[in-house]
């Protein structure tokens, strides 16, 4: 049995999301579906792309939600259908013991994801940690410090939305 966790950027461009989706499917093809479990917080972007790829590969999905209010307060309308579909399809859903989605809840969810994983796949452009904690680079650093193997998926030509594009979506 292999359990693969995910961390990654939420702000992928549409073209990047397509190439990441294909790269994740190719990555997962190396693992027999009957012994594969993926663990994800199913945030928009990389986390959800990975979770969907796990299900499409025939593996089991474990969802870790940072807080009890996560669905109501953090899942945007354009992500809600996919989020709900992934939760419904999950083999297990673990809700962290926090009422509100905040930095502490996100960091606890990331620790839980890493604690249950045999390896980490990071949809990551290589940007170093921001110092705020809980971001993709922070999770990669933490995984490496624990000795967890990290596989980086960042297809050629991949990019992230600009801050201006992200603000328009809110």
VMD Tcl script that builds the backbone (N, CA, C; Angstrom):
set m [mol new atoms 510]
animate dup $m
set s [atomselect $m all]
$s set {name element resname resid chain x y z} {
  {N N UNK 1 A 0.845 -1.180 0.000}
  {CA C UNK 1 A 0.000 0.000 0.000}
  {C C UNK 1 A 0.889 1.241 0.000}
  {N N UNK 2 A 0.605 2.174 -0.891}
  {CA C UNK 2 A 1.348 3.434 -0.970}
  {C C UNK 2 A 0.381 4.586 -0.755}
  {N N UNK 3 A 0.728 5.479 0.167}
  {CA C UNK 3 A -0.073 6.677 0.405}
  {C C UNK 3 A 0.735 7.879 -0.029}
  {N N UNK 4 A 0.175 8.616 -0.974}
  {CA C UNK 4 A 0.830 9.799 -1.524}
  {C C UNK 4 A 0.025 11.023 -1.135}
  {N N UNK 5 A 0.703 11.976 -0.510}
  {CA C UNK 5 A 0.078 13.250 -0.148}
  {C C UNK 5 A 0.375 14.269 -1.239}
  {N N UNK 6 A -0.372 15.346 -1.224}
  {CA C UNK 6 A -0.161 16.416 -2.200}
  {C C UNK 6 A -0.063 17.760 -1.495}
  {N N UNK 7 A 0.744 18.608 -2.072}
  {CA C UNK 7 A 0.745 20.025 -1.764}
  {C C UNK 7 A 0.936 20.730 -3.091}
  {N N UNK 8 A 0.462 21.941 -3.196}
  {CA C UNK 8 A 0.644 22.641 -4.468}
  {C C UNK 8 A -0.067 23.963 -4.509}
  {N N UNK 9 A 0.233 24.671 -5.574}
  {CA C UNK 9 A -0.310 26.010 -5.756}
  {C C UNK 9 A -1.799 25.966 -6.105}
  {N N UNK 10 A -2.510 26.939 -5.589}
  {CA C UNK 10 A -3.940 27.077 -5.861}
  {C C UNK 10 A -4.187 27.919 -7.108}
  {N N UNK 11 A -3.233 28.764 -7.452}
  {CA C UNK 11 A -3.439 29.800 -8.472}
  {C C UNK 11 A -2.861 29.435 -9.833}
  {N N UNK 12 A -3.124 28.217 -10.290}
  {CA C UNK 12 A -2.637 27.773 -11.591}
  {C C UNK 12 A -3.460 28.417 -12.703}
  {N N UNK 13 A -2.795 28.764 -13.797}
  {CA C UNK 13 A -3.549 29.231 -14.959}
  {C C UNK 13 A -4.327 28.049 -15.528}
  {N N UNK 14 A -5.314 28.312 -16.363}
  {CA C UNK 14 A -6.124 27.241 -16.951}
  {C C UNK 14 A -5.263 26.281 -17.771}
  {N N UNK 15 A -4.351 26.820 -18.568}
  {CA C UNK 15 A -3.473 25.968 -19.377}
  {C C UNK 15 A -2.566 25.119 -18.486}
  {N N UNK 16 A -2.081 25.709 -17.411}
  {CA C UNK 16 A -1.232 24.966 -16.479}
  {C C UNK 16 A -2.026 23.863 -15.797}
  {N N UNK 17 A -3.254 24.146 -15.424}
  {CA C UNK 17 A -4.089 23.126 -14.784}
  {C C UNK 17 A -4.217 21.905 -15.699}
  {N N UNK 18 A -4.406 22.133 -16.986}
  {CA C UNK 18 A -4.503 21.021 -17.936}
  {C C UNK 18 A -3.210 20.215 -17.989}
  {N N UNK 19 A -2.066 20.891 -18.036}
  {CA C UNK 19 A -0.797 20.166 -18.123}
  {C C UNK 19 A -0.463 19.489 -16.793}
  {N N UNK 20 A -0.821 20.100 -15.680}
  {CA C UNK 20 A -0.604 19.468 -14.374}
  {C C UNK 20 A -1.487 18.227 -14.248}
  {N N UNK 21 A -2.727 18.337 -14.684}
  {CA C UNK 21 A -3.649 17.184 -14.643}
  {C C UNK 21 A -3.021 15.992 -15.387}
  {N N UNK 22 A -2.505 16.240 -16.581}
  {CA C UNK 22 A -1.881 15.172 -17.378}
  {C C UNK 22 A -0.624 14.643 -16.689}
  {N N UNK 23 A 0.185 15.524 -16.127}
  {CA C UNK 23 A 1.422 15.105 -15.452}
  {C C UNK 23 A 1.112 14.271 -14.206}
  {N N UNK 24 A 0.075 14.644 -13.476}
  {CA C UNK 24 A -0.305 13.880 -12.289}
  {C C UNK 24 A -0.800 12.493 -12.681}
  {N N UNK 25 A -1.584 12.404 -13.734}
  {CA C UNK 25 A -2.056 11.084 -14.188}
  {C C UNK 25 A -0.874 10.204 -14.573}
  {N N UNK 26 A 0.084 10.789 -15.282}
  {CA C UNK 26 A 1.273 10.035 -15.687}
  {C C UNK 26 A 2.066 9.597 -14.448}
  {N N UNK 27 A 2.226 10.487 -13.493}
  {CA C UNK 27 A 2.927 10.167 -12.250}
  {C C UNK 27 A 2.252 8.996 -11.533}
  {N N UNK 28 A 0.940 9.037 -11.424}
  {CA C UNK 28 A 0.196 8.010 -10.689}
  {C C UNK 28 A 0.157 6.676 -11.411}
  {N N UNK 29 A 0.375 6.667 -12.732}
  {CA C UNK 29 A 0.384 5.420 -13.505}
  {C C UNK 29 A 1.452 4.447 -13.007}
  {N N UNK 30 A 2.456 4.943 -12.312}
  {CA C UNK 30 A 3.528 4.085 -11.813}
  {C C UNK 30 A 3.099 3.255 -10.599}
  {N N UNK 31 A 1.914 3.525 -10.063}
  {CA C UNK 31 A 1.446 2.844 -8.853}
  {C C UNK 31 A 0.213 1.999 -9.165}
  {N N UNK 32 A 0.179 0.763 -8.674}
  {CA C UNK 32 A -1.011 -0.069 -8.880}
  {C C UNK 32 A -2.218 0.534 -8.150}
  {N N UNK 33 A -3.307 0.697 -8.860}
  {CA C UNK 33 A -4.496 1.352 -8.303}
  {C C UNK 33 A -4.993 0.683 -7.033}
  {N N UNK 34 A -4.928 -0.642 -6.996}
  {CA C UNK 34 A -5.482 -1.362 -5.844}
  {C C UNK 34 A -4.692 -1.126 -4.556}
  {N N UNK 35 A -3.477 -0.598 -4.672}
  {CA C UNK 35 A -2.683 -0.342 -3.471}
  {C C UNK 35 A -2.328 1.137 -3.312}
  {N N UNK 36 A -3.099 2.000 -3.964}
  {CA C UNK 36 A -2.801 3.437 -3.955}
  {C C UNK 36 A -3.842 4.224 -3.165}
  {N N UNK 37 A -3.346 5.059 -2.254}
  {CA C UNK 37 A -4.195 5.995 -1.526}
  {C C UNK 37 A -3.606 7.381 -1.699}
  {N N UNK 38 A -4.446 8.338 -2.016}
  {CA C UNK 38 A -4.039 9.736 -2.103}
  {C C UNK 38 A -4.654 10.498 -0.954}
  {N N UNK 39 A -3.905 11.431 -0.405}
  {CA C UNK 39 A -4.414 12.228 0.710}
  {C C UNK 39 A -4.277 13.700 0.346}
  {N N UNK 40 A -5.370 14.444 0.505}
  {CA C UNK 40 A -5.426 15.821 0.027}
  {C C UNK 40 A -6.392 16.647 0.863}
  {N N UNK 41 A -6.095 17.937 0.956}
  {CA C UNK 41 A -7.022 18.883 1.598}
  {C C UNK 41 A -8.041 19.426 0.587}
  {N N UNK 42 A -7.967 19.010 -0.623}
  {CA C UNK 42 A -8.836 19.329 -1.762}
  {C C UNK 42 A -9.137 20.819 -1.948}
  {N N UNK 43 A -8.167 21.653 -1.631}
  {CA C UNK 43 A -8.301 23.077 -1.963}
  {C C UNK 43 A -8.352 23.207 -3.483}
  {N N UNK 44 A -8.781 24.345 -3.967}
  {CA C UNK 44 A -8.821 24.576 -5.418}
  {C C UNK 44 A -7.410 24.428 -5.970}
  {N N UNK 45 A -7.298 24.167 -7.232}
  {CA C UNK 45 A -5.992 24.053 -7.872}
  {C C UNK 45 A -5.378 22.675 -7.700}
  {N N UNK 46 A -4.116 22.645 -7.340}
  {CA C UNK 46 A -3.319 21.410 -7.301}
  {C C UNK 46 A -3.923 20.311 -6.440}
  {N N UNK 47 A -4.398 20.660 -5.258}
  {CA C UNK 47 A -4.951 19.646 -4.350}
  {C C UNK 47 A -6.122 18.909 -4.990}
  {N N UNK 48 A -7.026 19.654 -5.610}
  {CA C UNK 48 A -8.199 19.041 -6.229}
  {C C UNK 48 A -7.841 18.290 -7.504}
  {N N UNK 49 A -6.894 18.817 -8.279}
  {CA C UNK 49 A -6.446 18.101 -9.476}
  {C C UNK 49 A -5.869 16.743 -9.092}
  {N N UNK 50 A -5.059 16.722 -8.047}
  {CA C UNK 50 A -4.476 15.478 -7.563}
  {C C UNK 50 A -5.563 14.523 -7.078}
  {N N UNK 51 A -6.485 15.014 -6.265}
  {CA C UNK 51 A -7.554 14.170 -5.725}
  {C C UNK 51 A -8.367 13.556 -6.856}
  {N N UNK 52 A -8.692 14.339 -7.850}
  {CA C UNK 52 A -9.442 13.845 -9.000}
  {C C UNK 52 A -8.635 12.786 -9.755}
  {N N UNK 53 A -7.333 13.014 -9.911}
  {CA C UNK 53 A -6.473 12.051 -10.605}
  {C C UNK 53 A -6.390 10.731 -9.820}
  {N N UNK 54 A -6.341 10.808 -8.503}
  {CA C UNK 54 A -6.328 9.597 -7.669}
  {C C UNK 54 A -7.585 8.779 -7.942}
  {N N UNK 55 A -8.731 9.434 -7.922}
  {CA C UNK 55 A -9.992 8.725 -8.154}
  {C C UNK 55 A -10.046 8.149 -9.561}
  {N N UNK 56 A -9.601 8.916 -10.549}
  {CA C UNK 56 A -9.618 8.431 -11.928}
  {C C UNK 56 A -8.672 7.247 -12.134}
  {N N UNK 57 A -7.612 7.189 -11.328}
  {CA C UNK 57 A -6.670 6.076 -11.444}
  {C C UNK 57 A -7.191 4.812 -10.764}
  {N N UNK 58 A -8.273 4.941 -9.996}
  {CA C UNK 58 A -8.827 3.804 -9.279}
  {C C UNK 58 A -8.329 3.691 -7.850}
  {N N UNK 59 A -7.552 4.679 -7.396}
  {CA C UNK 59 A -7.047 4.676 -6.024}
  {C C UNK 59 A -8.088 5.193 -5.051}
  {N N UNK 60 A -7.742 5.128 -3.762}
  {CA C UNK 60 A -8.624 5.618 -2.704}
  {C C UNK 60 A -8.206 7.033 -2.329}
  {N N UNK 61 A -9.188 7.852 -2.011}
  {CA C UNK 61 A -8.945 9.245 -1.632}
  {C C UNK 61 A -9.269 9.448 -0.158}
  {N N UNK 62 A -8.311 10.044 0.555}
  {CA C UNK 62 A -8.531 10.490 1.925}
  {C C UNK 62 A -8.495 12.013 1.900}
  {N N UNK 63 A -9.524 12.630 2.434}
  {CA C UNK 63 A -9.640 14.085 2.467}
  {C C UNK 63 A -9.402 14.563 3.893}
  {N N UNK 64 A -8.558 15.579 4.030}
  {CA C UNK 64 A -8.327 16.222 5.326}
  {C C UNK 64 A -8.808 17.663 5.204}
  {N N UNK 65 A -9.824 18.008 5.981}
  {CA C UNK 65 A -10.345 19.378 5.976}
  {C C UNK 65 A -9.785 20.115 7.191}
  {N N UNK 66 A -9.278 21.331 6.996}
  {CA C UNK 66 A -8.626 22.067 8.082}
  {C C UNK 66 A -9.534 22.454 9.239}
  {N N UNK 67 A -10.840 22.611 8.972}
  {CA C UNK 67 A -11.737 23.085 10.027}
  {C C UNK 67 A -13.171 22.678 9.736}
  {N N UNK 68 A -14.006 22.812 10.759}
  {CA C UNK 68 A -15.420 22.476 10.600}
  {C C UNK 68 A -16.141 23.447 9.665}
  {N N UNK 69 A -15.671 24.692 9.585}
  {CA C UNK 69 A -16.352 25.688 8.746}
  {C C UNK 69 A -15.723 25.832 7.358}
  {N N UNK 70 A -14.788 24.956 7.008}
  {CA C UNK 70 A -14.026 25.118 5.773}
  {C C UNK 70 A -14.929 25.213 4.540}
  {N N UNK 71 A -15.865 24.308 4.397}
  {CA C UNK 71 A -16.744 24.303 3.208}
  {C C UNK 71 A -17.519 25.613 3.116}
  {N N UNK 72 A -18.075 26.063 4.220}
  {CA C UNK 72 A -18.932 27.249 4.215}
  {C C UNK 72 A -18.164 28.548 4.030}
  {N N UNK 73 A -16.962 28.614 4.559}
  {CA C UNK 73 A -16.254 29.900 4.563}
  {C C UNK 73 A -15.128 30.021 3.537}
  {N N UNK 74 A -14.596 28.914 3.059}
  {CA C UNK 74 A -13.417 28.999 2.188}
  {C C UNK 74 A -13.618 28.477 0.770}
  {N N UNK 75 A -14.618 27.651 0.548}
  {CA C UNK 75 A -14.832 27.073 -0.778}
  {C C UNK 75 A -15.671 28.038 -1.606}
  {N N UNK 76 A -15.054 28.579 -2.653}
  {CA C UNK 76 A -15.723 29.544 -3.534}
  {C C UNK 76 A -16.755 28.831 -4.417}
  {N N UNK 77 A -17.774 29.570 -4.875}
  {CA C UNK 77 A -18.823 28.951 -5.693}
  {C C UNK 77 A -18.292 28.212 -6.937}
  {N N UNK 78 A -17.239 28.718 -7.558}
  {CA C UNK 78 A -16.738 28.053 -8.763}
  {C C UNK 78 A -15.956 26.772 -8.461}
  {N N UNK 79 A -15.705 26.486 -7.199}
  {CA C UNK 79 A -15.010 25.263 -6.790}
  {C C UNK 79 A -15.933 24.314 -6.027}
  {N N UNK 80 A -17.109 24.777 -5.664}
  {CA C UNK 80 A -17.994 24.024 -4.771}
  {C C UNK 80 A -18.421 22.675 -5.340}
  {N N UNK 81 A -18.801 22.607 -6.610}
  {CA C UNK 81 A -19.259 21.334 -7.177}
  {C C UNK 81 A -18.153 20.281 -7.148}
  {N N UNK 82 A -16.946 20.667 -7.557}
  {CA C UNK 82 A -15.826 19.729 -7.533}
  {C C UNK 82 A -15.493 19.330 -6.095}
  {N N UNK 83 A -15.459 20.287 -5.200}
  {CA C UNK 83 A -15.191 20.020 -3.784}
  {C C UNK 83 A -16.193 18.991 -3.248}
  {N N UNK 84 A -17.481 19.236 -3.486}
  {CA C UNK 84 A -18.518 18.340 -2.983}
  {C C UNK 84 A -18.404 16.947 -3.602}
  {N N UNK 85 A -18.085 16.882 -4.885}
  {CA C UNK 85 A -17.924 15.595 -5.559}
  {C C UNK 85 A -16.753 14.816 -4.953}
  {N N UNK 86 A -15.643 15.506 -4.683}
  {CA C UNK 86 A -14.480 14.839 -4.105}
  {C C UNK 86 A -14.763 14.346 -2.684}
  {N N UNK 87 A -15.443 15.155 -1.885}
  {CA C UNK 87 A -15.803 14.730 -0.528}
  {C C UNK 87 A -16.705 13.498 -0.592}
  {N N UNK 88 A -17.680 13.523 -1.479}
  {CA C UNK 88 A -18.619 12.400 -1.600}
  {C C UNK 88 A -17.918 11.118 -2.046}
  {N N UNK 89 A -16.874 11.244 -2.860}
  {CA C UNK 89 A -16.171 10.077 -3.394}
  {C C UNK 89 A -15.053 9.575 -2.471}
  {N N UNK 90 A -14.751 10.335 -1.436}
  {CA C UNK 90 A -13.626 9.989 -0.561}
  {C C UNK 90 A -13.880 8.707 0.218}
  {N N UNK 91 A -12.831 7.953 0.389}
  {CA C UNK 91 A -12.843 6.753 1.216}
  {C C UNK 91 A -12.955 7.145 2.687}
  {N N UNK 92 A -12.306 8.267 3.029}
  {CA C UNK 92 A -12.312 8.773 4.401}
  {C C UNK 92 A -12.245 10.294 4.356}
  {N N UNK 93 A -12.987 10.950 5.236}
  {CA C UNK 93 A -12.926 12.405 5.394}
  {C C UNK 93 A -12.591 12.686 6.850}
  {N N UNK 94 A -11.470 13.373 7.042}
  {CA C UNK 94 A -11.022 13.732 8.382}
  {C C UNK 94 A -11.138 15.248 8.518}
  {N N UNK 95 A -11.877 15.711 9.514}
  {CA C UNK 95 A -12.025 17.140 9.777}
  {C C UNK 95 A -11.187 17.464 11.014}
  {N N UNK 96 A -10.247 18.375 10.845}
  {CA C UNK 96 A -9.383 18.760 11.954}
  {C C UNK 96 A -10.226 19.444 13.038}
  {N N UNK 97 A -9.797 19.388 14.295}
  {CA C UNK 97 A -10.610 19.892 15.409}
  {C C UNK 97 A -10.535 21.410 15.602}
  {N N UNK 98 A -10.827 22.139 14.548}
  {CA C UNK 98 A -10.828 23.606 14.599}
  {C C UNK 98 A -12.180 24.091 14.093}
  {N N UNK 99 A -12.734 25.089 14.779}
  {CA C UNK 99 A -13.999 25.657 14.335}
  {C C UNK 99 A -13.812 26.505 13.089}
  {N N UNK 100 A -12.705 27.246 13.030}
  {CA C UNK 100 A -12.477 28.193 11.937}
  {C C UNK 100 A -11.224 27.849 11.151}
  {N N UNK 101 A -11.288 28.080 9.852}
  {CA C UNK 101 A -10.140 27.886 8.968}
  {C C UNK 101 A -9.198 29.073 9.145}
  {N N UNK 102 A -8.063 28.801 9.779}
  {CA C UNK 102 A -7.055 29.845 9.988}
  {C C UNK 102 A -5.674 29.199 9.839}
  {N N UNK 103 A -4.638 29.971 10.011}
  {CA C UNK 103 A -3.281 29.454 9.826}
  {C C UNK 103 A -3.015 28.207 10.676}
  {N N UNK 104 A -3.435 28.238 11.928}
  {CA C UNK 104 A -3.230 27.091 12.820}
  {C C UNK 104 A -3.918 25.835 12.268}
  {N N UNK 105 A -5.142 25.993 11.784}
  {CA C UNK 105 A -5.885 24.867 11.213}
  {C C UNK 105 A -5.212 24.338 9.956}
  {N N UNK 106 A -4.746 25.243 9.089}
  {CA C UNK 106 A -4.066 24.820 7.855}
  {C C UNK 106 A -2.768 24.083 8.173}
  {N N UNK 107 A -2.007 24.589 9.111}
  {CA C UNK 107 A -0.746 23.938 9.472}
  {C C UNK 107 A -0.997 22.568 10.088}
  {N N UNK 108 A -2.051 22.444 10.911}
  {CA C UNK 108 A -2.401 21.149 11.500}
  {C C UNK 108 A -2.830 20.165 10.407}
  {N N UNK 109 A -3.599 20.648 9.445}
  {CA C UNK 109 A -4.022 19.785 8.337}
  {C C UNK 109 A -2.809 19.321 7.530}
  {N N UNK 110 A -1.872 20.223 7.268}
  {CA C UNK 110 A -0.663 19.845 6.539}
  {C C UNK 110 A 0.151 18.804 7.310}
  {N N UNK 111 A 0.260 18.970 8.622}
  {CA C UNK 111 A 0.988 17.982 9.441}
  {C C UNK 111 A 0.305 16.616 9.377}
  {N N UNK 112 A -1.025 16.618 9.415}
  {CA C UNK 112 A -1.780 15.369 9.347}
  {C C UNK 112 A -1.561 14.675 7.996}
  {N N UNK 113 A -1.603 15.459 6.932}
  {CA C UNK 113 A -1.386 14.924 5.591}
  {C C UNK 113 A -0.004 14.277 5.509}
  {N N UNK 114 A 1.015 14.963 5.993}
  {CA C UNK 114 A 2.377 14.426 5.935}
  {C C UNK 114 A 2.551 13.208 6.839}
  {N N UNK 115 A 1.904 13.216 7.997}
  {CA C UNK 115 A 2.036 12.103 8.938}
  {C C UNK 115 A 1.489 10.805 8.363}
  {N N UNK 116 A 0.522 10.903 7.479}
  {CA C UNK 116 A -0.121 9.702 6.930}
  {C C UNK 116 A 0.492 9.258 5.604}
  {N N UNK 117 A 1.457 10.006 5.095}
  {CA C UNK 117 A 1.979 9.764 3.736}
  {C C UNK 117 A 3.281 8.975 3.723}
  {N N UNK 118 A 3.456 8.242 2.641}
  {CA C UNK 118 A 4.721 7.572 2.349}
  {C C UNK 118 A 5.615 8.457 1.485}
  {N N UNK 119 A 4.992 9.364 0.753}
  {CA C UNK 119 A 5.716 10.314 -0.087}
  {C C UNK 119 A 4.808 11.503 -0.374}
  {N N UNK 120 A 5.408 12.572 -0.881}
  {CA C UNK 120 A 4.676 13.802 -1.185}
  {C C UNK 120 A 4.885 14.153 -2.646}
  {N N UNK 121 A 3.811 14.490 -3.328}
  {CA C UNK 121 A 3.925 15.073 -4.657}
  {C C UNK 121 A 3.619 16.563 -4.494}
  {N N UNK 122 A 4.513 17.389 -5.009}
  {CA C UNK 122 A 4.376 18.844 -4.875}
  {C C UNK 122 A 4.213 19.470 -6.245}
  {N N UNK 123 A 3.074 20.092 -6.466}
  {CA C UNK 123 A 2.860 20.861 -7.691}
  {C C UNK 123 A 3.371 22.253 -7.345}
  {N N UNK 124 A 4.637 22.466 -7.678}
  {CA C UNK 124 A 5.395 23.578 -7.104}
  {C C UNK 124 A 6.360 24.161 -8.117}
  {N N UNK 125 A 6.355 25.474 -8.185}
  {CA C UNK 125 A 7.232 26.179 -9.130}
  {C C UNK 125 A 8.624 26.439 -8.564}
  {N N UNK 126 A 8.894 25.974 -7.362}
  {CA C UNK 126 A 10.210 26.128 -6.759}
  {C C UNK 126 A 10.406 27.408 -5.974}
  {N N UNK 127 A 9.379 28.245 -5.903}
  {CA C UNK 127 A 9.461 29.483 -5.128}
  {C C UNK 127 A 9.745 29.146 -3.668}
  {N N UNK 128 A 10.735 29.813 -3.050}
  {CA C UNK 128 A 11.061 29.499 -1.649}
  {C C UNK 128 A 9.936 29.917 -0.694}
  {N N UNK 129 A 9.983 29.401 0.536}
  {CA C UNK 129 A 8.959 29.762 1.525}
  {C C UNK 129 A 8.868 31.276 1.712}
  {N N UNK 130 A 7.647 31.747 1.932}
  {CA C UNK 130 A 7.399 33.187 2.096}
  {C C UNK 130 A 7.655 33.652 3.520}
  {N N UNK 131 A 7.745 32.713 4.438}
  {CA C UNK 131 A 7.911 33.080 5.840}
  {C C UNK 131 A 6.586 33.174 6.572}
  {N N UNK 132 A 5.477 33.027 5.845}
  {CA C UNK 132 A 4.151 33.103 6.468}
  {C C UNK 132 A 3.704 31.753 7.015}
  {N N UNK 133 A 4.322 30.673 6.554}
  {CA C UNK 133 A 3.967 29.331 7.014}
  {C C UNK 133 A 2.758 28.771 6.295}
  {N N UNK 134 A 2.743 27.454 6.134}
  {CA C UNK 134 A 1.581 26.770 5.576}
  {C C UNK 134 A 1.504 26.721 4.074}
  {N N UNK 135 A 2.410 27.371 3.364}
  {CA C UNK 135 A 2.376 27.372 1.906}
  {C C UNK 135 A 3.029 26.130 1.316}
  {N N UNK 136 A 2.969 26.024 0.009}
  {CA C UNK 136 A 3.511 24.872 -0.697}
  {C C UNK 136 A 4.982 24.638 -0.349}
  {N N UNK 137 A 5.794 25.673 -0.431}
  {CA C UNK 137 A 7.225 25.510 -0.138}
  {C C UNK 137 A 7.454 25.088 1.310}
  {N N UNK 138 A 6.650 25.600 2.225}
  {CA C UNK 138 A 6.775 25.218 3.633}
  {C C UNK 138 A 6.499 23.721 3.822}
  {N N UNK 139 A 5.492 23.213 3.126}
  {CA C UNK 139 A 5.147 21.795 3.235}
  {C C UNK 139 A 6.268 20.943 2.635}
  {N N UNK 140 A 6.837 21.385 1.525}
  {CA C UNK 140 A 7.958 20.659 0.920}
  {C C UNK 140 A 9.138 20.613 1.888}
  {N N UNK 141 A 9.473 21.737 2.487}
  {CA C UNK 141 A 10.578 21.788 3.447}
  {C C UNK 141 A 10.305 20.843 4.615}
  {N N UNK 142 A 9.089 20.889 5.156}
  {CA C UNK 142 A 8.742 20.029 6.288}
  {C C UNK 142 A 8.836 18.550 5.912}
  {N N UNK 143 A 8.345 18.199 4.730}
  {CA C UNK 143 A 8.415 16.805 4.273}
  {C C UNK 143 A 9.865 16.354 4.153}
  {N N UNK 144 A 10.690 17.193 3.554}
  {CA C UNK 144 A 12.103 16.830 3.385}
  {C C UNK 144 A 12.802 16.692 4.733}
  {N N UNK 145 A 12.470 17.572 5.681}
  {CA C UNK 145 A 13.057 17.482 7.022}
  {C C UNK 145 A 12.679 16.175 7.714}
  {N N UNK 146 A 11.493 15.652 7.399}
  {CA C UNK 146 A 11.037 14.388 7.980}
  {C C UNK 146 A 11.585 13.183 7.224}
  {N N UNK 147 A 12.298 13.439 6.127}
  {CA C UNK 147 A 12.836 12.352 5.322}
  {C C UNK 147 A 11.830 11.743 4.366}
  {N N UNK 148 A 10.722 12.419 4.148}
  {CA C UNK 148 A 9.694 11.942 3.233}
  {C C UNK 148 A 10.129 12.228 1.798}
  {N N UNK 149 A 10.087 11.248 0.907}
  {CA C UNK 149 A 10.436 11.522 -0.491}
  {C C UNK 149 A 9.468 12.549 -1.090}
  {N N UNK 150 A 9.999 13.482 -1.861}
  {CA C UNK 150 A 9.202 14.532 -2.491}
  {C C UNK 150 A 9.400 14.463 -4.001}
  {N N UNK 151 A 8.305 14.357 -4.723}
  {CA C UNK 151 A 8.314 14.395 -6.183}
  {C C UNK 151 A 7.707 15.718 -6.616}
  {N N UNK 152 A 8.461 16.516 -7.355}
  {CA C UNK 152 A 7.965 17.815 -7.818}
  {C C UNK 152 A 7.386 17.654 -9.212}
  {N N UNK 153 A 6.167 18.145 -9.376}
  {CA C UNK 153 A 5.501 18.172 -10.680}
  {C C UNK 153 A 5.329 19.640 -11.056}
  {N N UNK 154 A 6.032 20.064 -12.077}
  {CA C UNK 154 A 5.887 21.424 -12.603}
  {C C UNK 154 A 6.223 21.358 -14.093}
  {N N UNK 155 A 5.202 21.084 -14.940}
  {CA C UNK 155 A 5.447 20.883 -16.365}
  {C C UNK 155 A 6.093 22.102 -17.029}
  {N N UNK 156 A 6.850 21.848 -18.078}
  {CA C UNK 156 A 7.462 22.934 -18.851}
  {C C UNK 156 A 6.382 23.914 -19.300}
  {N N UNK 157 A 6.652 25.190 -19.134}
  {CA C UNK 157 A 5.713 26.229 -19.538}
  {C C UNK 157 A 4.627 26.520 -18.528}
  {N N UNK 158 A 4.633 25.816 -17.393}
  {CA C UNK 158 A 3.603 26.031 -16.373}
  {C C UNK 158 A 3.739 27.427 -15.775}
  {N N UNK 159 A 2.604 27.988 -15.352}
  {CA C UNK 159 A 2.631 29.315 -14.738}
  {C C UNK 159 A 1.465 29.467 -13.770}
  {N N UNK 160 A 1.592 30.489 -12.963}
  {CA C UNK 160 A 0.565 30.815 -11.988}
  {C C UNK 160 A -0.098 32.121 -12.390}
  {N N UNK 161 A -1.338 32.299 -11.940}
  {CA C UNK 161 A -2.046 33.544 -12.220}
  {C C UNK 161 A -1.370 34.691 -11.489}
  {N N UNK 162 A -1.454 35.849 -12.070}
  {CA C UNK 162 A -0.905 37.028 -11.394}
  {C C UNK 162 A -1.814 37.391 -10.232}
  {N N UNK 163 A -1.284 38.151 -9.287}
  {CA C UNK 163 A -2.107 38.594 -8.149}
  {C C UNK 163 A -3.332 39.355 -8.630}
  {N N UNK 164 A -3.156 40.136 -9.694}
  {CA C UNK 164 A -4.271 40.912 -10.239}
  {C C UNK 164 A -5.379 39.967 -10.735}
  {N N UNK 165 A -4.999 38.866 -11.421}
  {CA C UNK 165 A -5.976 37.891 -11.896}
  {C C UNK 165 A -6.685 37.227 -10.730}
  {N N UNK 166 A -5.936 36.891 -9.681}
  {CA C UNK 166 A -6.519 36.258 -8.501}
  {C C UNK 166 A -7.526 37.160 -7.811}
  {N N UNK 167 A -7.199 38.437 -7.705}
  {CA C UNK 167 A -8.100 39.376 -7.047}
  {C C UNK 167 A -9.406 39.530 -7.835}
  {N N UNK 168 A -9.328 39.465 -9.166}
  {CA C UNK 168 A -10.529 39.562 -9.981}
  {C C UNK 168 A -11.472 38.385 -9.744}
  {N N UNK 169 A -10.909 37.219 -9.412}
  {CA C UNK 169 A -11.728 36.026 -9.201}
  {C C UNK 169 A -12.467 36.073 -7.876}
  {N N UNK 170 A -12.031 36.867 -6.953}
  {CA C UNK 170 A -12.654 36.894 -5.613}
  {C C UNK 170 A -13.923 37.638 -5.600}
}
mol reanalyze $m
mol bondsrecalc $m
mol representation Tube
mol addrep $m
